[in-house]
């Protein structure tokens, strides 16, 4: 009903040319009419889970793009059209790569409509584009998300009517998922170029209980500063995510090499761009890779079998060793290794008793390995107490919406050769 009244009001308004000019001058948004055809840069946002912004920032710089802004949950950068492909293929810790169409402040629905309509939607969206609009609003005057979504959709359609001289669009072509995000009255309008989240690498087809997302596993490894010259063991490997991500890093295998992205269907980005980006990634995979040792163990034989399947699917089975083994039998004679793991942690009372016992057992086994480093992600609040030692460093991370701490225990460096 609100939307109907809003649209009727708009039809009844008589806007003088002078008023329109003043309105356009007042709108502070970046819009360059033909930038796509002049080869100029586009604005992109790599979204992240809380706590991983610094890692994604470093990844963006590593693949050669200029940072423009870093905030909670987002890293902004610029690049040409090939940046859309390369960022999707190479970013390990980001959740999605969004094309930023515009950003402005709006405190009423007229402002939201007018400023949205001025953006260059028709440069990106073909006339048969499918463009669902989703939204979120945090601490903003325009707090009704469904109303914001409807008005943004209306503004985009009206923009396209002017471009294509049509009154109706079938929306049966490539998908352009659009998001309107409001934060303290600041509106950010984006198109999702990734489609399915970037944690979906393409190798994990079978499910296990409480799987760790691939992006978080990659972040845990990066934060540990592990490299292929050091032994790496995950004694609670589950579906194998941590050790598979480590093996991908050891081989310099781009995480998105085996999957597809929404923007591959966009006519504005030539197929040659995606082809070149994949060829580049393929050429950079190490042909010879002999890490010291990457191993995952799990008490459940079926789970270990799933982990082996995933490693084979990723093309990494030859450099990862899996064993069915209860944690109580964990032992090693090797020196200067790394434990990187996400052990079970329960939320119910009876599970917490088991978790307390497991944390105590981890302390007894791990702390006897005086040259090793340990990196443990858990939501259990009394972990350090039960483990028996305060961590060298801890970092708050989120695993599937659950607040966790990443406990980091630094071991000594191996002696120089």
ABEGO torsion letter per residue (X at the ends): XAAAAAAAAAAABBBBAAAAAAAAAABBBBBBAAAAAAGBBBBBBBBBBBGAAAAAAAAAAAAGBBBABBBBGBBBBBBBAAAAAAAAAABAABABBBBBABBBBBABAAAAAAAAAABBAAAABBAABBBBBBBBBBGBABABAAAAAAAAAAAAAAAAAAAAGBABBAGABBBBBBBBBBBGGBBBBBBBAAEBBAABAGABABBBBGBBBAAAAAAAAAAAGBBAABBBBBABAEAGAAAAAAAAAAAGBBAAAABBBAAAABAABBAAAAAAAAAAAAAABBABBBBABBBBBBABAAAAAAAAAAAAAAGAAAABBBBBBBAAABBBABBGBBBBBBBBBBABAAAAAAAAAAAAAAAAAAAABAABBBBBBBABAAAAAAAGBBBABBBBBBBGGBBBBBBBBBBBBBBBX
